[in-house]
Amino acid sequence: MVFSSLLFLFWFIPIFFGVYYICPGKFRNAVLFIGSIVFYAWGEPSYLILIFISILVNYAAGLLIARFRTSGGHTFSEKAAFVSAIVFDFGMLFVFKYTGFFVENINAIFNTDIPDPKLTLPLGISFYTFQIASYVIDLYRGRIREERDPLTLGTYLVMFPQLIAGPIVVYSQVSEELHDRRVSIEKISDGITIFIMGLASKVLIANTAGQLWSDLEGIGYDRISMPLAWLGVLAFTLQIYFDFNGYSLMAIGLGKMLGFNIPQNFDHPYISRSLTEFWRRWHMTLSGWFRDYVYIPLGGNRKGKARTYVNLFVVWFLTGFWHGAGWNFICWGLFFFVLLSVEKSFLGKPLEKHPHIARVYALILIGLSWMIFAITDFSQLGVYALRLLSFGSISGCSDVIYYLRNYGVVLALGCLFSTPLPGRLFAKIRQKAAGYAVLLVLLFVSICYLADEAYNPFLYFRF
């Protein structure tokens, strides 16, 4: 089940929230847990067992860590409980997400014939693994107290707004709300507003831009002109932003309707003046997780320049590999490592002095990075890269005119809504009749598109 579906909008939301609001506060975790299990099972019931096992393992590990903790330092038993939980959490992620990748590469390098188990990637495993790991790590560090109610810990892990594709919510951010939260008319109103904005972003912009990108895949990259190749870069750049930001906004809106404050995940990343700034604005919960649980524990920038770059390499290698079990994702991560290192070493200050040039620089490199991200076949990636530089094809560019006629308005709107301007304008009318009219129109048009549209994927589901 996905948020941008008629089933979710007209069946799941009315039934679930009807029950949720009627129930007394002490039963709402149970309602949320059961509703989230139904939500997940609708799409992938066969892997529910993994979630239940994860809850039990980490719940037990949390109790053991607390039991064996002493004021004089970590005991052997406490360390054993912690390591066991971490090995289980990341072991399950490794088995299901990376086994095929390693088998394929071992066979290619050593000319072996190890059978590929071809395991299906469980929905959301990359996200909920990071979330439950944050609970165990913070508990081991002494930053939080152990959760003694397995239902509360289970509710944290399976909460349906962010279970499948984030934002990544660490336990400390919602621990108080898991035990005592208030639902108000104001929160519900804010939640509905944010949800509609996310739904419109996903359905009206991301899906349409994604259709253009799919059209180019169907044509064949070797048959498109240089202008159309760059238009494809723009299309995918907009698709992945409005797809993932739209999902995040819907998750945040649903969270508010439940009484939770789910953290912001995007802050207009395409207005960035450097790639360093871009990663302060893009998928902020993931960046924060790697900063708090990888970069800083490795030493951050506190152990000298050489060690800082080693730490950055580790973080960006893992960031790329987290996104997918493929060499293109690793290259995508290392692409950012190289450019961020260059900005850190000498390019950052010149970019600050020339903001307009800096924005062009950032947009071009961000767009090129998405090509590495999107095209998993290196031979096809090479073909596409050549089309971006095929100046001889400019004269025969009737194809780009055709696609601009069909998609130009949506792409222009995508560029506009990538900036803070529309949000500032809407904030002025949000509490007025005009604001409610805008929301109703967006909701109505989005539903009409969903009723008539077959193309409705969520890109980050596959990660």
C-alpha positions as CSV (number, residue, x, y, z in Angstrom):
1,M,0.0,0.0,0.0
2,V,1.3,3.4,-0.9
3,F,0.2,6.9,0.3
4,S,-0.6,8.0,-3.2
5,S,-3.3,5.4,-3.9
6,L,-7.1,5.5,-3.8
7,L,-7.0,2.5,-1.5
8,F,-5.0,4.4,1.1
9,L,-6.9,7.7,0.7
10,F,-10.5,6.3,0.8
11,W,-10.2,3.1,2.8
12,F,-7.2,3.0,5.1
13,I,-7.2,6.7,6.3
14,P,-10.9,6.9,7.2
15,I,-11.0,3.5,8.9
16,F,-7.7,3.8,10.7
17,F,-8.0,7.4,11.9
18,G,-11.6,6.8,12.9
19,V,-10.6,4.0,15.2
20,Y,-7.5,5.9,16.4
21,Y,-9.3,9.0,17.4
22,I,-12.2,7.2,19.1
23,C,-9.8,5.1,21.3
24,P,-8.6,6.4,24.6
25,G,-5.0,7.6,24.6
26,K,-3.7,4.5,26.5
27,F,-4.8,2.2,23.6
28,R,-3.5,4.3,20.7
29,N,-0.1,2.7,20.5
30,A,-1.9,-0.7,20.1
31,V,-4.1,0.8,17.4
32,L,-1.1,2.3,15.6
33,F,0.9,-0.9,15.9
34,I,-2.0,-3.0,14.4
35,G,-2.7,-0.5,11.7
36,S,0.9,-0.3,10.7
37,I,1.2,-4.1,10.5
38,V,-1.9,-4.1,8.2
39,F,-0.4,-1.3,6.1
40,Y,2.9,-3.2,5.7
41,A,1.3,-6.6,5.2
42,W,-0.9,-5.3,2.4
43,G,2.2,-5.0,0.3
44,E,4.6,-7.6,1.7
45,P,3.1,-10.1,4.3
46,S,5.9,-12.7,3.8
47,Y,8.5,-10.5,5.5
48,L,6.4,-9.4,8.5
49,I,8.2,-12.1,10.5
50,L,11.5,-10.1,10.1
51,I,9.9,-7.1,11.7
52,F,8.6,-9.1,14.6
53,I,11.9,-10.8,15.1
54,S,13.7,-7.4,15.0
55,I,11.4,-6.0,17.7
56,L,12.0,-9.0,20.0
57,V,15.8,-9.2,19.5
58,N,16.3,-5.4,20.1
59,Y,13.8,-5.3,23.0
60,A,15.7,-8.2,24.7
61,A,19.0,-6.6,23.9
62,G,17.9,-3.3,25.4
63,L,16.8,-5.0,28.6
64,L,20.2,-6.9,28.8
65,I,22.2,-3.8,28.2
66,A,20.4,-2.0,31.0
67,R,20.7,-4.9,33.3
68,F,24.4,-5.4,32.9
69,R,25.3,-1.7,32.9
70,T,27.5,-0.4,35.7
71,S,28.8,3.0,36.6
72,G,32.4,1.8,36.1
73,G,32.1,1.2,32.3
74,H,30.7,-1.3,29.9
75,T,30.8,-4.9,31.2
76,F,31.5,-7.8,28.9
77,S,27.8,-9.0,29.1
78,E,26.6,-5.5,28.2
79,K,29.0,-5.4,25.2
80,A,27.9,-8.9,24.2
81,A,24.2,-7.8,24.2
82,F,25.0,-4.7,22.2
83,V,27.2,-6.4,19.6
84,S,24.6,-9.2,19.2
85,A,21.8,-6.8,18.4
86,I,24.0,-4.7,16.0
87,V,25.2,-7.9,14.2
88,F,21.6,-9.1,13.9
89,D,20.3,-5.8,12.6
90,F,22.9,-5.1,10.0
91,G,23.3,-8.9,9.3
92,M,19.7,-9.1,8.2
93,L,20.2,-6.0,6.0
94,F,23.4,-7.5,4.5
95,V,21.8,-10.9,3.8
96,F,18.7,-9.5,2.0
97,K,20.2,-6.5,0.3
98,Y,23.8,-7.4,-0.5
99,T,24.1,-11.2,-0.9
100,G,23.3,-11.2,-4.6
101,F,25.8,-8.3,-5.2
102,F,28.6,-10.1,-3.5
103,V,27.8,-13.5,-5.1
104,E,27.7,-11.9,-8.6
105,N,31.1,-10.1,-8.1
106,I,32.8,-13.1,-6.5
107,N,31.7,-15.3,-9.4
108,A,33.0,-12.7,-11.9
109,I,36.4,-12.2,-10.2
110,F,37.2,-15.8,-9.3
111,N,35.3,-17.5,-12.2
112,T,33.2,-19.5,-9.7
113,D,29.6,-20.6,-10.0
114,I,28.1,-19.8,-6.6
115,P,24.3,-19.8,-6.9
116,D,22.6,-16.5,-6.4
117,P,19.7,-16.9,-3.9
118,K,17.8,-14.0,-5.6
119,L,16.3,-12.8,-2.3
120,T,13.5,-10.2,-2.6
121,L,14.4,-7.0,-0.8
122,P,12.0,-6.5,2.1
123,L,10.2,-3.2,1.9
124,G,11.7,-0.5,4.1
125,I,14.5,-2.7,5.5
126,S,17.2,0.0,4.9
127,F,15.1,2.5,6.8
128,Y,13.8,0.5,9.8
129,T,17.3,-1.1,10.3
130,F,18.8,2.3,10.8
131,Q,16.0,3.3,13.1
132,I,16.2,0.3,15.4
133,A,20.0,0.4,15.4
134,S,19.8,4.0,16.7
135,Y,17.8,2.8,19.7
136,V,20.4,0.2,20.6
137,I,23.4,2.4,20.0
138,D,21.9,5.4,22.0
139,L,21.0,3.0,24.8
140,Y,24.5,1.6,24.9
141,R,25.9,5.1,25.0
142,G,23.7,6.0,27.9
143,R,21.8,8.7,26.1
144,I,18.3,7.1,26.5
145,R,16.7,4.7,28.9
146,E,15.6,1.2,27.9
147,E,12.1,0.7,26.7
148,R,10.4,-1.8,29.0
149,D,7.1,-2.1,27.0
150,P,7.6,-4.2,23.9
151,L,4.5,-2.7,22.3
152,T,5.9,0.8,22.6
153,L,9.2,-0.3,21.0
154,G,7.3,-2.1,18.3
155,T,5.1,0.9,17.6
156,Y,8.3,3.0,17.2
157,L,9.7,0.6,14.7
158,V,6.6,-0.1,12.6
159,M,4.9,3.3,12.7
160,F,3.4,3.3,9.2
161,P,4.0,7.0,8.1
162,Q,7.8,6.5,8.0
163,L,8.2,2.7,8.0
164,I,8.8,2.0,4.3
165,A,10.8,5.1,3.1
166,G,11.5,7.4,6.0
167,P,12.2,10.0,7.2
168,I,14.6,8.2,9.5
169,V,13.4,8.8,13.0
170,V,15.7,8.0,15.8
171,Y,14.2,6.8,19.1
172,S,15.2,9.8,21.1
173,Q,13.2,12.1,18.9
174,V,9.9,10.4,19.6
175,S,10.4,8.6,22.9
176,E,8.3,11.1,24.9
177,E,5.5,11.1,22.3
178,L,5.4,7.3,22.3
179,H,4.5,7.5,25.9
180,D,2.4,10.6,26.1
181,R,1.1,12.6,23.0
182,R,-1.7,14.9,22.4
183,V,-3.8,15.2,19.3
184,S,-5.4,18.6,18.6
185,I,-7.5,20.1,15.9
186,E,-4.6,22.4,15.1
187,K,-2.2,19.4,14.7
188,I,-4.7,17.5,12.6
189,S,-5.3,20.6,10.4
190,D,-1.5,21.1,9.9
191,G,-1.1,17.4,9.2
192,I,-3.8,17.4,6.5
193,T,-2.3,20.5,4.9
194,I,1.2,19.0,4.8
195,F,-0.1,15.7,3.5
196,I,-2.0,17.3,0.6
197,M,1.1,19.2,-0.4
198,G,3.1,16.0,-0.4
199,L,0.5,14.2,-2.3
200,A,0.3,16.9,-5.0
201,S,4.2,17.0,-5.2
202,K,4.2,13.2,-5.8
203,V,1.3,12.8,-8.1
204,L,1.3,16.0,-10.1
205,I,5.0,16.7,-10.6
206,A,7.1,13.6,-9.7
207,N,4.9,11.1,-11.7
208,T,4.7,13.4,-14.7
209,A,8.4,14.1,-14.8
210,G,9.0,10.4,-14.3
211,Q,7.0,9.6,-17.4
212,L,9.4,11.7,-19.4
213,W,12.4,9.9,-18.0
214,S,10.7,6.5,-18.7
215,D,10.0,7.7,-22.3
216,L,13.8,8.3,-22.8
217,E,14.6,4.8,-21.5
218,G,12.1,3.4,-24.0
219,I,13.5,5.4,-26.9
220,G,17.1,4.3,-26.2
221,Y,19.8,6.7,-25.0
222,D,21.7,6.4,-28.2
223,R,18.8,7.8,-30.2
224,I,18.2,11.1,-28.3
225,S,19.7,14.5,-29.1
226,M,21.9,16.5,-26.8
227,P,19.1,18.9,-25.7
228,L,16.8,16.0,-25.0
229,A,19.5,14.3,-22.9
230,W,19.8,17.4,-20.8
231,L,16.0,17.6,-20.6
232,G,16.1,14.1,-19.3
233,V,18.6,15.1,-16.6
234,L,16.2,17.8,-15.5
235,A,13.2,15.4,-15.5
236,F,14.9,12.8,-13.3
237,T,16.3,15.6,-11.0
238,L,12.8,16.8,-10.5
239,Q,11.2,13.4,-10.3
240,I,13.5,12.1,-7.5
241,Y,13.1,15.3,-5.4
242,F,9.3,15.6,-5.7
243,D,8.9,11.8,-5.3
244,F,10.9,11.6,-2.1
245,N,10.1,15.0,-0.7
246,G,6.4,14.3,-1.5
247,Y,6.6,11.0,0.4
248,S,8.4,12.7,3.3
249,L,5.8,15.5,3.5
250,M,3.0,12.9,3.6
251,A,4.8,11.0,6.3
252,I,5.3,14.2,8.4
253,G,1.6,15.2,7.8
254,L,0.4,11.8,8.9
255,G,2.7,11.9,11.9
256,K,1.1,15.2,13.0
257,M,-2.3,13.7,12.6
258,L,-1.1,10.9,15.0
259,G,0.4,13.4,17.5
260,F,4.0,12.9,16.5
261,N,6.5,15.5,15.3
262,I,8.5,13.7,12.5
263,P,11.6,15.6,11.6
264,Q,11.9,17.6,8.4
265,N,13.7,15.7,5.6
266,F,14.2,18.3,2.9
267,D,14.9,22.0,2.8
268,H,14.8,23.2,-0.8
269,P,18.0,21.4,-1.8
270,Y,18.1,22.7,-5.3
271,I,18.8,26.3,-4.3
272,S,22.1,25.2,-2.8
273,R,25.3,27.0,-3.7
274,S,27.6,24.0,-3.2
275,L,27.3,20.3,-2.8
276,T,28.2,20.7,0.9
277,E,25.1,22.8,1.3
278,F,23.1,20.4,-0.8
279,W,23.7,17.6,1.7
280,R,22.6,19.9,4.5
281,R,19.3,20.2,2.7
282,W,18.8,16.8,1.1
283,H,17.5,13.7,3.0
284,M,18.6,15.5,6.2
285,T,17.6,12.6,8.5
286,L,19.9,10.2,6.6
287,S,22.8,12.7,6.6
288,G,22.2,13.2,10.4
289,W,22.2,9.5,11.0
290,F,25.6,9.0,9.2
291,R,27.0,12.1,11.0
292,D,25.9,10.9,14.5
293,Y,26.5,7.1,14.1
294,V,29.5,6.9,11.7
295,Y,31.4,10.2,11.1
296,I,31.6,11.5,14.6
297,P,32.4,8.0,16.2
298,L,35.2,7.7,13.6
299,G,36.7,10.9,14.9
300,G,35.0,13.4,12.6
301,N,37.3,16.3,11.9
302,R,39.0,16.1,15.3
303,K,42.0,13.9,14.4
304,G,43.8,15.8,11.7
305,K,43.2,16.5,8.0
306,A,44.2,13.1,6.7
307,R,41.9,11.3,9.1
308,T,39.1,13.6,8.2
309,Y,39.2,12.7,4.6
310,V,39.4,9.0,5.5
311,N,36.3,9.4,7.6
312,L,34.5,11.2,4.8
313,F,35.5,8.4,2.4
314,V,34.0,5.8,4.7
315,V,30.8,7.9,5.2
316,W,30.2,8.4,1.4
317,F,31.1,4.9,0.5
318,L,28.5,3.7,3.0
319,T,26.0,6.3,1.9
320,G,26.2,5.1,-1.7
321,F,26.1,1.5,-0.8
322,W,23.2,2.0,1.5
323,H,21.2,3.3,-1.4
324,G,21.6,0.2,-3.5
325,A,23.6,-3.0,-4.0
326,G,25.2,-1.8,-7.2
327,W,28.5,-0.3,-8.4
328,N,26.7,2.7,-9.7
329,F,25.5,3.6,-6.2
330,I,29.0,3.2,-4.8
331,C,30.3,5.4,-7.6
332,W,27.5,7.9,-6.8
333,G,28.6,8.1,-3.2
334,L,32.3,8.4,-4.2
335,F,31.4,11.1,-6.7
336,F,30.1,13.2,-3.8
337,F,33.1,12.3,-1.6
338,V,35.5,13.7,-4.2
339,L,33.6,16.8,-4.8
340,L,32.9,17.5,-1.2
341,S,36.6,17.0,-0.4
342,V,37.5,19.5,-3.1
343,E,35.0,22.0,-1.7
344,K,36.4,21.4,1.8
345,S,40.0,21.8,0.7
346,F,39.9,24.9,-1.5
347,L,36.8,25.5,-3.6
348,G,34.4,26.4,-0.8
349,K,35.5,30.0,-0.3
350,P,35.4,31.0,-4.0
351,L,31.9,29.5,-4.3
352,E,30.8,31.7,-1.3
353,K,32.1,34.8,-3.1
354,H,30.2,34.1,-6.3
355,P,26.7,32.8,-5.4
356,H,25.2,32.9,-8.9
357,I,28.0,30.9,-10.4
358,A,27.9,28.6,-7.4
359,R,24.2,27.8,-7.9
360,V,24.9,26.9,-11.6
361,Y,27.8,24.8,-10.5
362,A,25.8,23.0,-7.9
363,L,22.8,22.3,-10.1
364,I,24.9,20.9,-13.0
365,L,26.8,18.5,-10.7
366,I,23.7,17.5,-8.8
367,G,22.0,16.7,-12.1
368,L,25.0,14.7,-13.3
369,S,25.1,12.8,-10.0
370,W,21.5,11.7,-10.5
371,M,22.4,10.2,-13.8
372,I,25.0,8.0,-12.0
373,F,22.3,7.2,-9.5
374,A,19.5,6.4,-12.1
375,I,21.4,4.3,-14.7
376,T,22.7,1.1,-13.2
377,D,24.2,-0.3,-16.4
378,F,27.6,1.3,-16.9
379,S,27.6,0.9,-20.6
380,Q,24.3,2.7,-20.8
381,L,25.6,5.4,-18.5
382,G,28.5,5.9,-20.9
383,V,26.1,6.2,-23.8
384,Y,24.0,8.8,-21.9
385,A,27.1,10.8,-20.9
386,L,28.2,10.9,-24.5
387,R,24.7,12.2,-25.6
388,L,25.1,15.0,-23.1
389,L,28.2,16.1,-25.0
390,S,27.1,15.3,-28.5
391,F,27.1,18.8,-29.9
392,G,26.6,17.4,-33.4
393,S,23.1,16.3,-32.5
394,I,21.9,19.8,-31.7
395,S,20.7,20.5,-35.2
396,G,18.4,17.4,-35.2
397,C,16.6,18.3,-32.0
398,S,13.0,18.1,-33.0
399,D,12.6,15.4,-30.3
400,V,13.2,17.9,-27.5
401,I,10.6,20.3,-29.0
402,Y,8.0,17.4,-28.9
403,Y,8.7,16.6,-25.3
404,L,8.7,20.3,-24.3
405,R,5.2,20.6,-25.7
406,N,4.1,17.7,-23.6
407,Y,6.0,18.2,-20.4
408,G,7.3,21.8,-20.5
409,V,4.6,23.2,-18.1
410,V,5.2,20.5,-15.5
411,L,9.0,20.9,-15.7
412,A,8.6,24.7,-15.3
413,L,6.3,24.2,-12.3
414,G,8.8,21.7,-10.8
415,C,11.6,24.3,-11.1
416,L,9.4,26.9,-9.5
417,F,8.3,24.7,-6.6
418,S,11.9,23.7,-6.0
419,T,12.3,27.2,-4.6
420,P,10.9,28.6,-1.3
421,L,8.8,31.2,-3.1
422,P,5.5,29.2,-3.5
423,G,5.7,28.2,0.1
424,R,6.1,31.8,1.3
425,L,3.1,32.9,-0.9
426,F,1.0,30.0,0.4
427,A,1.9,30.8,4.1
428,K,0.2,34.3,3.6
429,I,-3.1,32.7,2.6
430,R,-3.0,29.4,4.5
431,Q,-5.5,30.4,7.1
432,K,-7.8,32.2,4.7
433,A,-10.5,30.9,2.3
434,A,-8.1,31.1,-0.6
435,G,-5.7,28.8,1.2
436,Y,-8.4,26.2,1.8
437,A,-9.5,26.5,-1.8
438,V,-5.9,25.8,-3.0
439,L,-5.8,22.7,-0.9
440,L,-9.1,21.4,-2.1
441,V,-8.1,22.0,-5.7
442,L,-4.8,20.2,-5.2
443,L,-6.5,17.3,-3.5
444,F,-9.2,17.0,-6.2
445,V,-6.8,17.2,-9.1
446,S,-4.4,14.7,-7.4
447,I,-7.3,12.2,-7.0
448,C,-8.3,12.7,-10.6
449,Y,-4.8,11.9,-11.7
450,L,-4.6,8.8,-9.5
451,A,-7.9,7.6,-10.9
452,D,-6.6,7.9,-14.5
453,E,-2.9,7.2,-14.0
454,A,-1.1,3.9,-14.2
455,Y,2.4,5.3,-13.5
456,N,2.7,5.7,-9.8
457,P,6.0,4.3,-8.3
458,F,7.9,5.5,-5.2
459,L,11.6,5.5,-6.2
460,Y,12.9,5.1,-2.7
461,F,10.9,1.9,-2.0
462,R,13.6,-0.1,-3.8
463,F,16.3,1.2,-1.5
